[in-house]
Amino acid sequence: MKEKTKYVCGECGYETVKWMGCCPMCNSWNTLTEVKTTPQGRSRVASQSGSHAVSLGSVDEAATLRIPTGIGELDRVLGGGVVSGSTILIGGDPGIGKSTLLLQAAGLLMAHGTVLYVSGEESKAQLKLRAKRCNVPPELLIMTETSIESIESEVDKLKPRFLVIDSIQTIVNRELPNATGSVTQIKEVTTTLTRIAKQNACAVFIVGHVTKEGSLAGPRMLEHMVDTVLYFEGDRHDALRLLRAVKNRFGSTNEIGIFEMCRDGMKEVENTAGLFVSGGNDIGCAVTCAMEGNRPIPVELQSLLNTSVFANSRRMATGMDTGRLILLLAVLERRAGVRVSDKDVYANAVGGIRVDDRGADLALALAIAGSVFDKALPENCVVIGEISLTGEIRPVDRLHNRVQECARLGYTEAIVPYTTSLKGGMSGMNIHFVRYLRDALLLLN
């Protein structure tokens, strides 16, 4: 049959018969790539479908039982473990530790069934060196292959319970004329892997590269095709790594896993005390307690203000939303009388963690105000609260759990919004209740 040409957007998967500079679906520029296709003959639909409606009560729940990976932080992010027949996509910057973590997980999952580790990037000798360094059992089955047909044939022969693909951008379908890593190749290979997972009740882990913008390489629909999408975050020059779920059909997307990159692989960090706190009680610093899923994590927020030499003052935030910083600066100036419009403002969350919790608003506002007035917060003080546009301090969820965790870690004072959940106080904590931002500023020394 005659080949036809179409253009596919690498961001959203939009298809068109002519090239366009801007994708009309996602408004991305220069993302349409040429794809050659062979028209398929029209298939005859069977008169009798193989699928039938069933009642919820007749569905076997055993198929969704979770299998622990043996790595507690990974299980936390997955929602308790791996579900048979699921497809899990893990992305991150080069050298962040994706392959190392999955190789360690593969070694531990051997206790629950056969594991096949397929690499399209490294040789068998390279895999053995890394496995030896990470104390992975030598019985682990490995395969260096880039053809999805050969991988599927090996899966049919071995019937593994777990399959690891490293990485999806290196696997190709030989029947397609498209280049390795193209939109069509990634889409077809992922479809095949999803079918393998469902038909064989085999959990499939897929490693995905990220683009320079920080998103997963390949079509956007890649994330819709899999069951779980995990992102590895952190500076590869730093030992700390954060594993975050952005999609999970079998659990919550609020949990994070914390790891430390060591010489012999990834080590779990279960105790976060002091991990994101530099210590001391410096001017322009405030400690808050952010909730990541069910885990309260103390985080220190730092601010630095400098008289601006430009017409427009700079606002720069690391580890938090810059838009939220600008909003809090407006509330500080309009509702609390703290002049910051003529100053460059720099804000930072210690330790490389990203804080999106609204409960950190008050801590950031007091850190900025402390820099303006050259005043510090009381010793061993934690600040929790959301700030509204009216300057009111609003309660946050699970405030009691946050304050309780801070008390366990040795904090003796807390600045929190007025709420009945802490009206009776807490043993060992001196709690300051505030209703408005102006009231909180009075607590600066």
Disulfide bonds with the S-S distance in Angstrom:
none
